[in-house]
Amino acid sequence: MPDQIWALGGVRALGLEARYMNVLDVHAIGWVATRDLAADSVCKLVGLASRFDIARLGRLAACWATLRAAVADDQYAAGFAARLMQPRRVPLSTKSVAALGAFVQELTAAAPGLYSRVALRERCLTRAVQFLGSMLCGVALAHYASPATPSIGAATISFFVAAFWSLATAAQLFIAYRIVGSLASQKAPGPQLEGDDDRRRPLGR
């Protein structure tokens, strides 16, 4: 069980105290993993190699289920008003932070090429560049759009949609980068993350 893995010093290994973590962190890294798994499924359908260790996916799913259950307990304990007004701002308990650490550890072991600190940083920067490029293209097209050229108007909207999608995914990747970076820098038990070294320092909130 994830709680057993992180029973000794789990929160300390993450390098973040429970009061600094909230449900948004869990949702962000969950969406990153969900998109990657969906893309990986498409790659396998077209005959490309999987980027995940298939043997670890069952364990990864179990860690995620444990994390979701712990987060649900935190939201229930926070009360109805907090769940209604700011459900993603509910702080994580020590148990939930430990479960998050176990999930992240299993995630990096299942796909180090996607979830090492270096890989997440590069992915985040790529999305940030895509956001800037899409915004610039959208603004440029909007300047020339007119009722006589409806196709330019449609392209402008497409660029703005792509820009905000890239911004959202960049923010999620940054959260994942921060959590994985803190975990690696604190020398948590488990496999060494590909691309990380002793010189890197944790990235604080």
Buried (B, 14 or more C-beta within 10 A) or exposed (E): EBEEBBEEEBBEBBBBEBEBBBBBBBBBBBBBBEEBBEEBEEEBEEEEEEBBBEEBBEBBEBBBEBBBEBBEEBBEEBEEEBBEEEBEEBBBBBBBBBBBBBBBBBBBBBBBEBBBBBBBBBBBBBBBEBBEBBBEBBEEBBEEBEEEEEEBBEBBEBBBEBBEBBBBBBBBBBBBBBBBBBBBBBEBEBEEBBBBEEEBEBBEE
